[in-house]
């Protein structure tokens, strides 16, 4: 398969994961506000305030921005919770950070950065290498979903979405 197609796939995978993180953050914020007992007329304002100016909306949904954005929802030990929920979290987060680095090199046309990544990691910008990373992202997504669900349930005493 040609590199342009593989590169498009890499960009799409990272964008989809970032979209998942945004959607999960939106759902978590909404569930916390709805379960808080806030007046009905105040709820949209509170949900908007909880999701406004997220780092993941203006840049990559890297581990730092995820920690900060979910931390704004009261999940101050987000990374620690994720490590408890995903036995392979330290591996998964490393794979994800490398994908973001690769995504940035491709999206910004930074050939020298791409050359460094290729020399360090071999064919990391191939379709097969990206497909091999999908289980890491799936585990991360499941852990993030569980951490958010648990946080809402513990915070407001309500099950926020199906389990």
LOMARBA-8882 format. One record per residue (C-alpha): residue number from 0; residue in one letter; x, y, z. Coordinates in Angstrom, 2 decimals, always signed. Each point is the difference from the previous one (the first is absolute). Example, Ala and Ser with C-alpha at 12.3 -4.5 7.8 and 13.67 -1.06 7.14 Angstrom:
REM residues 2
pos	code	X	Y	Z
0	A	+12.30	-4.50	+7.80
1	S	+1.37	+3.44	-0.66
This chain:
REM residues 163
pos	code	X	Y	Z
0	X	+0.00	+0.00	+0.00
1	X	+1.32	+3.44	-0.81
2	X	+1.20	+2.39	+2.63
3	X	-2.55	+2.75	-0.76
4	X	-2.83	-2.42	+0.80
5	X	+1.76	-1.23	+3.13
6	X	+0.61	+3.58	+1.07
7	X	-3.66	+0.86	-0.51
8	X	-0.92	-3.00	+2.12
9	X	+2.34	+1.13	+2.81
10	X	-1.51	+3.48	-0.05
11	X	-3.51	-1.47	+0.08
12	X	+0.72	-2.39	+2.89
13	X	+1.43	+2.77	+2.17
14	X	-2.86	+2.36	-0.92
15	X	-2.59	-2.67	+0.86
16	X	+1.60	-0.59	+3.38
17	X	+0.04	+3.72	+0.70
18	X	-3.68	+0.14	-1.00
19	X	-0.73	-2.84	+2.42
20	X	+1.80	+1.89	+2.79
21	X	-2.05	+3.14	-0.70
22	X	-3.26	-1.92	-0.07
23	X	+0.86	-1.79	+3.24
24	X	+0.88	+3.30	+1.65
25	X	-3.31	+1.49	-1.20
26	X	-1.97	-2.98	+1.34
27	X	+1.84	+0.07	+3.32
28	X	-0.56	+3.74	+0.46
29	X	-3.68	-0.33	-0.88
30	X	-0.52	-2.96	+2.34
31	X	+1.70	+1.83	+2.88
32	X	-2.10	+3.13	-0.50
33	X	-3.28	-1.88	-0.47
34	X	+0.68	-2.10	+3.07
35	X	+1.06	+2.96	+2.11
36	X	-3.48	+1.26	+0.72
37	X	+0.72	+3.36	-1.63
38	X	-3.05	+1.97	-1.07
39	X	-1.25	-1.00	-3.44
40	X	+0.54	+3.50	-1.41
41	X	+3.64	-0.03	+1.20
42	X	+0.94	-3.36	-1.43
43	X	+0.87	+1.11	-3.58
44	X	+2.17	+2.79	+1.36
45	X	+1.83	-2.39	+2.34
46	X	+0.53	-2.62	-2.72
47	X	+1.36	+2.66	-2.33
48	X	+2.33	+1.32	+2.70
49	X	+1.30	-3.51	+0.71
50	X	+0.85	-0.63	-3.65
51	X	+1.11	+3.45	-1.15
52	X	+3.66	+0.69	-0.83
53	X	+1.12	-3.60	+0.24
54	X	+3.58	-0.63	-0.99
55	X	-1.07	-2.91	-2.19
56	X	-2.11	+2.40	-2.07
57	X	+2.94	+2.20	-0.97
58	X	+2.74	-2.59	-0.30
59	X	+0.68	-3.69	+0.22
60	X	-1.84	-2.13	+2.50
61	X	+3.33	-1.09	+1.43
62	X	+0.36	-1.43	+3.48
63	X	+0.67	+3.39	+1.57
64	X	-3.07	+1.65	-1.50
65	X	-2.18	-2.99	+0.88
66	X	+1.22	+0.14	+3.60
67	X	-0.69	+3.75	+0.22
68	X	-3.35	-0.06	-1.76
69	X	-1.40	-2.93	+1.98
70	X	+1.57	+1.47	+3.13
71	X	-2.27	+3.03	-0.47
72	X	-2.88	-2.41	+0.57
73	X	+1.39	-1.02	+3.35
74	X	+2.04	-2.95	-1.23
75	X	+3.21	+1.26	+1.53
76	X	+1.78	-3.36	+0.02
77	X	-1.12	-0.98	-3.48
78	X	+3.30	-1.61	-1.03
79	X	+0.18	-2.09	+3.16
80	X	-3.58	-1.20	-0.45
81	X	+0.72	-0.96	-3.60
82	X	+3.08	-1.94	+1.05
83	X	-2.13	-2.01	+2.45
84	X	-2.63	-0.73	-2.65
85	X	+2.39	-0.97	-2.81
86	X	+2.82	-2.36	+0.95
87	X	+1.79	+1.01	-3.20
88	X	-0.56	+3.74	+0.42
89	X	+3.71	+0.86	+0.10
90	X	+0.49	-1.81	-3.33
91	X	-3.22	+1.37	-1.50
92	X	+0.74	+3.60	+0.88
93	X	+3.48	-0.32	-1.51
94	X	-1.46	-1.36	-3.23
95	X	-2.53	+2.83	-0.05
96	X	+2.60	+2.71	+0.57
97	X	+2.07	-1.40	-2.88
98	X	-3.10	+0.07	-2.22
99	X	-0.56	+3.65	+0.89
100	X	+3.62	+0.81	-0.78
101	X	-0.37	-1.78	-3.35
102	X	-3.30	+1.76	-0.65
103	X	+1.59	+3.38	+0.66
104	X	+2.89	-0.68	-2.36
105	X	-2.43	-1.03	-2.74
106	X	-2.58	+2.73	+0.56
107	X	+2.61	+2.74	+0.03
108	X	+2.07	-1.42	-2.84
109	X	+3.06	-0.23	+2.22
110	X	+2.20	-2.36	-2.01
111	X	+2.99	+0.26	+2.35
112	X	-2.17	-1.03	+2.96
113	X	-1.47	-2.85	-2.06
114	X	+3.54	-1.14	-0.93
115	X	+0.96	-0.05	+3.69
116	X	-3.10	-2.05	+0.85
117	X	+0.70	-2.43	-2.83
118	X	+3.63	-0.46	+1.04
119	X	-1.03	-0.55	+3.61
120	X	-3.02	-2.23	-0.60
121	X	+0.43	-1.51	-3.46
122	X	-3.18	-0.13	-2.06
123	X	-2.18	+1.67	+2.60
124	X	-1.79	+2.01	-2.67
125	X	-1.30	-3.07	-1.84
126	X	-3.56	-1.22	-0.10
127	X	+0.86	-3.30	+1.70
128	X	+1.89	+1.75	+2.82
129	X	-2.99	+2.24	+0.64
130	X	-2.45	-2.90	-0.02
131	X	+2.17	-1.77	+2.58
132	X	-0.51	+3.01	+2.30
133	X	-3.80	-0.19	-0.03
134	X	-0.23	-2.42	+2.97
135	X	+1.98	+2.54	+2.06
136	X	-2.46	+2.76	-0.88
137	X	-2.97	-2.28	+0.67
138	X	+1.31	-0.83	+3.49
139	X	+0.59	+3.70	+0.65
140	X	-3.54	+0.85	-1.10
141	X	-1.51	-2.69	+2.22
142	X	+2.05	+1.19	+2.99
143	X	-0.94	+3.64	-0.61
144	X	-3.68	-0.93	-0.31
145	X	+0.14	-2.01	+3.23
146	X	+1.89	+2.72	+1.88
147	X	-2.54	+2.63	-1.06
148	X	-2.96	-2.28	+0.79
149	X	+1.41	-0.79	+3.45
150	X	+0.69	+3.67	+0.70
151	X	-3.56	+1.06	-0.84
152	X	-1.48	-2.89	+1.97
153	X	+2.17	+0.81	+3.04
154	X	-0.60	+3.77	-0.27
155	X	-3.75	+0.15	-0.49
156	X	-1.11	-3.53	+0.84
157	X	-1.50	-0.66	-3.42
158	X	+0.97	-2.37	-2.76
159	X	+0.69	+2.44	-2.84
160	X	-0.28	-2.29	-3.06
161	X	-0.50	-3.70	-0.75
162	X	+2.21	-2.63	+1.58
